[in-house]
Amino acid sequence: MSTSGETTTSDAAAADTAKAPATTSTNRKQPFGQGFLDTISSGWAERPDTTPPRRDQAAYTAARRAAVSAAFPGDRIVVPAGPAKQRSNDTDYPFRAHSAFSHLTGWAADAEPDAVLVFEPTADGHDVTLYFRERADRTTSEFYANAAIGEFWIGPRPALAGVAADLGIATAHLDDWQAGDADRVVDEDDEVTRMLSELRLIKDDYEIAQMRLAVDVTARGFDDIVANLPAIIAHPRGERVVEGVFHQRARSDGNTVGYDTIAASGPHACYLHWTRNDGAVLPGDLILIDAGVEVDSLYTADITRTLPVNGRFTPVQRRVYEAVREAADAAFAAARVGVPFRTVHAAAMEVIAARVAEWGLLPVTAEEALDADTGGHHRRYMVHGTSHHLGIDVHDCAQARREMYYDGLLEPGMVFTIEPGLYFQIDDLTVPEEYRGIGVRIEDDILMTADGPVNLSADMPRTADEIEDWIARGTSVS
């Protein structure tokens, strides 16, 4: 990245900088000679003038935009893709468009920073236009002097006509768009933000296919981890190796990871969002891996498996693992069309409370612990919820109203996780020493259908016996 500092903010500035002597603010910029300036815009082959085929999701995104138009008659709705975000100095994080923007346009991994989707009210609905920065002609200094957006630096950028044909949306140059005082902007307007979040509660056929794809690629990533266990164990920061192995699969077969991978070995597994991933992976311990691949459409899986590092559970580890699996199975059995979403969590909690009471870890009975007002003792060992909606965001539909989400009824087309766990932290004196440092979570991705729930990740090993067989098979062929 040693060249990334050669940026300008405008064509005029670029031209001036090209000829200016070095100063404290341009100490890395090299002046362009007149020969370069005279010839850089010529000698290029004509760009092919091809019209891409319309994307498969175009019909679905049109229906989503129609729903937004119907919900806000007479209002100007603005949905920005968002800007590039600075990582350090003059380097940015990889750009990812706002989820609502991608959901409404179909522009996903290839979306342009600063693009804006605008619903302009008309007498009979809205005219919808996608504004973004048109690629610059090679006769402009942007082409060669602007490292942020110049095609000499970052490669070909999309043309307005091509994107219009690709997505089935009218397009215009970003310079033609002017924000208005009365605009209703996602993430600034609560009602708009809520509606766009609730619009994703029910997935259409395209989204469901993308979720299946994300789960399939994620499963291959877990297979990669199992196959690399010997190298993972050998490295002093084996958790980082787990993260790297999975990231390779995410980047090769998808867009990237859907969220920071949790590779939590030993007592780290008891920290629910452990993403530091700097610890060793030691035989005799469990390693909890929570990871998901985001595919090019930006839909992501979210799967957790807990593995015995040396391939075999100890009796206590197996006891905890199978209790968590029992809770997951109870939650799955409770998921039915028409029941409240929170029923899934309640079913898992009944099992968790029963097991920790059975092991003598509670000061009260399981029934007393489950009392909504006076109980909750078992939540010390599972403080998180059992389920969340899943889709183009790992925690999808997060701005939906409670009565549509947690208290809402399960409907066909919903996709959500089931992820109970048990976590006995290394310094928790309320549990016997043999339990301390054991953390287990099992997480699967569930599609609700009219006939009941479907576990999209069911082909991945889940039982303790299946996990042990998986490790034996995977490490033997690595």
LINHUJO-V513513 format. One record per residue. N is the residue number from 1. RES is the residue in one letter. PHI is phi in whole degrees, 0 to 359 (none if undefined). OMEGA is omega in whole degrees, 0 to 359 (* if undefined). Layout:
N|RES|PHI|OMEGA  N|RES|PHI|OMEGA
This chain:
1|M|none|185  2|S|294|181  3|T|265|193  4|S|290|182  5|G|280|185  6|E|276|182  7|T|239|171  8|T|224|183  9|T|258|180  10|S|201|178  11|D|301|182  12|A|297|180  13|A|297|180  14|A|296|180  15|A|295|180  16|D|297|181  17|T|297|182  18|A|299|184  19|K|257|188  20|A|281|172  21|P|290|180  22|A|297|174  23|T|228|180  24|T|296|181  25|S|268|180  26|T|232|189  27|N|288|178  28|R|247|183  29|K|276|179  30|Q|261|180  31|P|293|177  32|F|268|177  33|G|287|183  34|Q|296|178  35|G|298|176  36|F|297|183  37|L|296|181  38|D|284|189  39|T|243|188  40|I|298|184  41|S|272|183  42|S|241|176  43|G|85|180  44|W|254|176  45|A|295|177  46|E|295|176  47|R|290|178  48|P|296|181  49|D|261|183  50|T|246|177  51|T|257|183  52|P|290|174  53|P|292|180  54|R|292|182  55|R|294|181  56|D|301|185  57|Q|276|186  58|A|301|180  59|A|295|180  60|Y|289|180  61|T|292|176  62|A|298|179  63|A|294|179  64|R|293|178  65|R|295|177  66|A|297|178  67|A|294|178  68|V|295|180  69|S|300|181  70|A|294|183  71|A|283|186  72|F|228|180  73|P|298|177  74|G|81|182  75|D|257|173  76|R|270|184  77|I|254|182  78|V|237|180  79|V|236|181  80|P|282|171  81|A|287|182  82|G|100|180  83|P|269|167  84|A|294|183  85|K|247|183  86|Q|292|174  87|R|265|176  88|S|195|178  89|N|44|183  90|D|249|175  91|T|242|182  92|D|248|168  93|Y|291|172  94|P|305|185  95|F|283|171  96|R|227|182  97|A|293|174  98|H|305|186  99|S|299|180  100|A|296|178  101|F|299|181  102|S|294|180  103|H|297|184  104|L|270|183  105|T|251|190  106|G|82|177  107|W|276|192  108|A|240|184  109|A|297|182  110|D|258|181  111|A|292|182  112|E|265|173  113|P|303|176  114|D|73|175  115|A|297|183  116|V|220|173  117|L|262|186  118|V|237|173  119|F|261|181  120|E|265|185  121|P|294|175  122|T|231|181  123|A|297|184  124|D|237|177  125|G|144|180  126|H|215|162  127|D|267|184  128|V|249|182  129|T|228|176  130|L|258|180  131|Y|260|172  132|F|205|183  133|R|284|178  134|E|297|179  135|R|297|184  136|A|278|175  137|D|293|181  138|R|290|176  139|T|278|180  140|T|266|179  141|S|288|176  142|E|305|184  143|F|306|187  144|Y|248|190  145|A|249|182  146|N|253|185  147|A|289|181  148|A|284|186  149|I|227|182  150|G|293|185  151|E|292|175  152|F|298|185  153|W|264|190  154|I|250|179  155|G|95|184  156|P|302|175  157|R|246|186  158|P|287|176  159|A|262|182  160|L|302|184  161|A|294|180  162|G|295|179  163|V|293|178  164|A|301|179  165|A|291|183  166|D|295|187  167|L|262|184  168|G|72|180  169|I|226|173  170|A|297|182  171|T|236|176  172|A|206|181  173|H|292|181  174|L|301|180  175|D|295|182  176|D|274|184  177|W|262|176  178|Q|233|176  179|A|291|179  180|G|243|181  181|D|296|184  182|A|262|180  183|D|299|173  184|R|256|192  185|V|250|177  186|V|302|183  187|D|76|172  188|E|245|180  189|D|248|186  190|D|299|183  191|E|293|177  192|V|295|181  193|T|301|180  194|R|296|182  195|M|297|181  196|L|293|175  197|S|286|180  198|E|291|178  199|L|298|182  200|R|265|181  201|L|297|179  202|I|252|181  203|K|275|175  204|D|273|185  205|D|298|179  206|Y|296|181  207|E|297|180  208|I|296|177  209|A|297|178  210|Q|292|177  211|M|295|177  212|R|298|179  213|L|297|180  214|A|299|178  215|V|295|181  216|D|298|180  217|V|292|177  218|T|299|178  219|A|300|178  220|R|294|177  221|G|296|176  222|F|294|175  223|D|301|178  224|D|300|180  225|I|298|180  226|V|300|181  227|A|295|183  228|N|260|182  229|L|305|179  230|P|302|179  231|A|291|179  232|I|296|180  233|I|295|185  234|A|287|185  235|H|271|180  236|P|295|173  237|R|240|184  238|G|301|177  239|E|300|177  240|R|294|179  241|V|294|175  242|V|304|180  243|E|301|182  244|G|292|179  245|V|299|181  246|F|292|180  247|H|297|178  248|Q|299|178  249|R|294|181  250|A|298|181  251|R|280|182  252|S|282|185  253|D|249|179  254|G|218|177  255|N|270|178  256|T|188|172  257|V|280|180  258|G|282|179  259|Y|191|180  260|D|298|181  261|T|294|172  262|I|263|176  263|A|238|194  264|A|246|184  265|S|257|179  266|G|61|182  267|P|295|176  268|H|299|180  269|A|296|179  270|C|273|175  271|Y|264|196  272|L|298|181  273|H|240|179  274|W|286|178  275|T|238|176  276|R|296|173  277|N|50|181  278|D|239|184  279|G|260|175  280|A|283|176  281|V|246|193  282|L|253|173  283|P|305|184  284|G|100|177  285|D|268|167  286|L|262|170  287|I|237|179  288|L|262|182  289|I|240|179  290|D|244|189  291|A|208|178  292|G|207|176  293|V|268|170  294|E|266|180  295|V|278|189  296|D|298|177  297|S|283|181  298|L|83|175  299|Y|283|188  300|T|232|168  301|A|272|179  302|D|206|190  303|I|230|176  304|T|232|170  305|R|227|178  306|T|243|189  307|L|242|168  308|P|283|189  309|V|300|181  310|N|271|175  311|G|95|182  312|R|224|173  313|F|285|166  314|T|286|179  315|P|304|181  316|V|290|177  317|Q|301|179  318|R|296|180  319|R|300|180  320|V|293|182  321|Y|300|183  322|E|290|174  323|A|294|178  324|V|295|178  325|R|296|177  326|E|299|178  327|A|295|178  328|A|296|180  329|D|293|178  330|A|293|178  331|A|296|179  332|F|298|181  333|A|295|181  334|A|280|183  335|A|282|180  336|R|219|177  337|V|302|177  338|G|96|178  339|V|268|178  340|P|298|179  341|F|305|182  342|R|294|178  343|T|300|181  344|V|298|178  345|H|295|182  346|A|299|180  347|A|295|178  348|A|294|182  349|M|294|177  350|E|299|179  351|V|290|180  352|I|301|180  353|A|297|181  354|A|297|184  355|R|288|182  356|V|291|173  357|A|291|178  358|E|301|181  359|W|276|177  360|G|78|184  361|L|266|183  362|L|251|176  363|P|278|181  364|V|225|176  365|T|284|177  366|A|300|181  367|E|298|179  368|E|293|179  369|A|296|183  370|L|278|178  371|D|296|187  372|A|297|185  373|D|265|187  374|T|251|185  375|G|259|181  376|G|98|184  377|H|301|182  378|H|291|182  379|R|292|173  380|R|305|185  381|Y|259|171  382|M|205|188  383|V|278|185  384|H|269|176  385|G|282|184  386|T|270|189  387|S|213|169  388|H|212|177  389|H|291|189  390|L|221|178  391|G|176|179  392|I|285|167  393|D|243|178  394|V|294|170  395|H|251|189  396|D|287|174  397|C|62|189  398|A|293|180  399|Q|264|178  400|A|294|177  401|R|296|180  402|R|303|182  403|E|290|175  404|M|263|186  405|Y|252|186  406|Y|298|179  407|D|264|179  408|G|285|180  409|L|267|177  410|L|293|181  411|E|228|175  412|P|302|181  413|G|99|175  414|M|285|175  415|V|235|184  416|F|209|179  417|T|266|163  418|I|233|190  419|E|212|175  420|P|288|178  421|G|202|171  422|L|222|187  423|Y|223|180  424|F|245|188  425|Q|295|190  426|I|298|182  427|D|246|181  428|D|273|184  429|L|279|178  430|T|277|180  431|V|237|176  432|P|301|185  433|E|301|183  434|E|294|179  435|Y|270|189  436|R|294|180  437|G|88|177  438|I|263|174  439|G|230|182  440|V|227|169  441|R|220|173  442|I|236|184  443|E|228|177  444|D|234|181  445|D|255|192  446|I|243|172  447|L|255|176  448|M|274|176  449|T|238|179  450|A|298|181  451|D|267|180  452|G|123|183  453|P|284|175  454|V|238|178  455|N|276|183  456|L|293|181  457|S|254|184  458|A|295|180  459|D|287|176  460|M|279|180  461|P|306|183  462|R|231|182  463|T|285|179  464|A|301|179  465|D|296|179  466|E|297|179  467|I|298|180  468|E|297|178  469|D|295|179  470|W|301|180  471|I|295|180  472|A|298|179  473|R|292|187  474|G|293|182  475|T|285|180  476|S|284|182  477|V|253|183  478|S|283|*
